[in-house]
Structures are given as C-alpha cells and as structure tokens.
Amino acid sequence: MSIQNNHTDADLISNLARQHLVQPWPTAGAMGAETRAFIGAGDGLYVYDENGKALMDGPAGMWCVNVGHRNADLARVMHEQALQLGYASPWYSVADPAARLASEIAKRTPGDLNHSFFTTGGSAAVDTALRFMQFYNNVRGKPEKKRIVSRGAAYHGSTYLTGSLNGKPRDRDWMDQATDLVIKLSAPDPFRRPKGMSLEAFTDHLVDEFRTAIATHGAERIGAFVAEPIQASGGVIIPPPGYLQRMHALTREHDILYISDEVVTAFGRLGSIFASKDVFGIEPDIITFAKGVTSGYFPLGGLAISDQLLEQVRESGKDDAMFANGYTYSSHPIGCAVALKNLELLEGGLLQNVHAVAPYFQAQLQTLTDLPLVGEVRGLGLMACVECVADRQSNNPLALDVSVGQRIDAHCQALGLMVRPIIHMCVMSPPLMISRAQVDEMVSILRQGITRTMDDLVREGLWKG
Ligand SMILES: Cc1ncc(COP(=O)(O)O)c(C=O)c1O
C-alpha cells in the first residue's frame, strides 16, 4: 500500500466532507460545512497527510491507537474473522470471540469482576454501567437510589446520560443535561487547588465534599460514583495521593457503586491492562473500557462487572425483570477477535515498552517547564499534558488567547507532530511502541512549537511574555 496521497484526493475528500458530512463536536457556525485535516494513511507511530508528509501521532488518534497504525496482525485477524463469521446476533447466540475475550478480560480485572458486557464504544459502556445501576437498584427494591456522582473536568461520553456527567463548561453550555440525576463534585486537580493549600488539605477537602454530598442528598438516593482514574480529556488530571482510595472507601460505607471509567487508562496506556488496582489500588464494582481494547481498529467497548452485583440481581427474586439494554453490535465477533489479538500484542512487549520508556517520556516533557508560557507539565505512563498559563503567579489560563493549544498544534504539525489541543492545553498519548529517540523528537518539536506560539502571541499583543 502506498502512503503517498495526492492533492486531488485530499481536495476531493475535503469538499465531499464539507458538503455532506457532519463531523463530531462541531461548533454551530461550522456545522455541516467544515474542513478538517486530511489524513490518508498511517504506519506505526506516524500518520501521513495529503502530501505523504509523516506526522508523529502524538495523541494516538483519540488515545486509542495503542499498538500503532497499520498493524498487520490486527488486519489479518479482522479479515479472517470476517471470512469465518462477520456477525452473529447476541440476542440469541454466542460467538467464539466474545466468550473468549470475556474470559481473558476476567483474568486481568481486579477482584471478582469476572463478567463483561460488550458495547460499541466508551459512551455506550458508561451508559450501560449507569443503566445497570438503575436496574440493580430497581430489582433490589431501592428505586430512589439513582443519583450519580460525577466531577468537574470529567468526560464520560456523548449519550444523554453520560453527557450529563461531563464536567467541562464547553461540553455542557449548549447541551441539555439530566441535572436532576447528577451530583457534581470538584475536579481533583492539584494544579488548580487554592493557593497555599497543601496537597493533604486539598485531598481532605475533596473527600469532605463527597461526604457532605452524601449527607445532603442521602445515601439512599445515590446509586453510583463515576470516576476516570486520571481525567483524560479534562487535561490529564492526576488526583492527589490517596484521593481515589478514600473516595472508594466512602462508596463502601454507603452502598454506592464505584464505576471506574477506564476508557482511556485501560489496555496499556499506564503500563497495565487495567489501572484501577494495579496503579491506583482500588477494586471498583464496575470498570468501563473502550478505545485501546481494539487499538481503535474496530469500534468496541465494554464493562467488567463484579460477580457479587450479578448474584444480587439473580437473587433479587425478580426473575422476570428485564435488563432492557443491549446493542445489535454487542459482542461483535470481529471486534472481539481484534481485541483478543490486541491483548496478545500488548502483553507481547508493548506493556514492557511503556514501563521502560514512560519515565523518560515524562522526564523529557518536564524540561518544557522552563518556557514561560508553560504553567505545568504533568502525566503518568504514556499520557501527559502541557498546560499553558498567562502568568505563573496566578496560573490564569483565561487571560490567554483561548486557541493557544491550536496555535501550538499548527506549529507542531508544520514541524511533523500532531498534538491534541484542548483549549489552552496540549495532550500527548502516543502509540505504545514509542522509542526514546522518538520521545526526543516529539519534545524537541513541542519546544519549537511552543516557542513559536509565544513569539506570535507577543507579536500580536495577546501575551506579555
Ligand atoms: C474517560 C472516557 N469515557 C468515555 C468516553 C467516551 O468514549 P467514546 O467516544 O468511545 O464513546 C471517552 C472518550 O474520550 C473517555 O475519554
């Protein structure tokens, strides 16, 4: 396969998209009339633009292409499974790959999370987890116990229910949310904690906030606490030490389900298949996953559920109550076959590479903190964020041109690196085979991209430098 694309293709595709394609997350002014960057091919750590120019894929697509692009093993498995059995109804049959994948996942989940339910992606996985909580409390005779606790800066998906959990103003402002069902706590963002407050005091404050919410709303009305171990789209927010364990302990005290949303953190990004226990020391009731489960090669997500919860449902005495939730493409044979091979590839060397390279990746990114536009660089494993600020005294991002992330991305792309801009932040989560030399290249381009952005902002009078 050639990786050379030509201008004509790129122009044609961009025109067709502008005329006929509604892209995800458009702004009103551009809806159905938008031009986005043309990507024609990928290979390993790189994608290729219309001129065949290689761009390092800094965000691995959307934190998902964990084994890298153009993986021949995944392509072969997909092809073979399609020839064997391209689809089977999960309503009245079971296909080989789904049962095998569920069993392999059970070997790698913490505690007794021994059953999986497969969906078409992350939103459907979190949505299913929430609907399961509602069903579980209905059959247990606790129909009031339905409210969901989420946090600022959270991102859990694009269905009505999961979208209602999202914390960032940009994700909420123009969208309806089921506010009566959701209780929002503060983001556990150490960088944005009140000035002068110690990390320990900040953690106490966050845990107290949850305790107070439980007392105010009543534990009998709260069904679930949903949390990404690291808030990914929120800007790789790593909670303070002990926070997740203490939040988990409160859920144990009050019969609240703990749903760990590992759509980004599972399948290798932090060096483990699941991070909840391995990295953060908690055993949730449900883990949701997607993205890295197939390295983005097939739309698949899912949730691993504890045996104990399923036993309670089975023993509720409501034998005919229907959990009316499932998708035509639940347990898709091709998706599950890809996921099985993907697991093999992750455990066949990629997880080891994360352990070997991640400390170097984080240390090299830290060198960017000498740039005055950079307020903080943070990360864990192979995920990281560079957060820009107008000045380091206030750490205020708002006084900056809000498109600063996009400006950095544009400069970096000219130099051969795609970054994921999120307002005033740039997020990095490269394919897991990245080498030290490629980390050097990435950080060097980022340094140049940020430096050029600082020059532009000063020249345009948007930043005092
Ligand atoms: C933590 C988290 N949960 C859920 C989702 C939604 O997943 P999807 O876009 O596959 O529906 C995302 C997507 O970015 C995510 O980051």
The ligand as an ORCA input file, in Angstrom:
! r2SCAN-3c Opt
* xyz 0 1
  C     -12.937      8.555     30.013
  C     -13.838      8.457     28.823
  N     -15.019      7.848     28.951
  C     -15.861      7.699     27.911
  C     -15.533      8.197     26.676
  C     -16.482      8.037     25.520
  O     -15.999      7.078     24.641
  P     -16.498      7.017     23.120
  O     -16.049      8.263     22.461
  O     -15.831      5.763     22.590
  O     -17.974      6.856     23.121
  C     -14.296      8.839     26.491
  C     -13.924      9.372     25.169
  O     -12.990     10.105     25.005
  C     -13.436      8.984     27.589
  O     -12.267      9.625     27.478
*
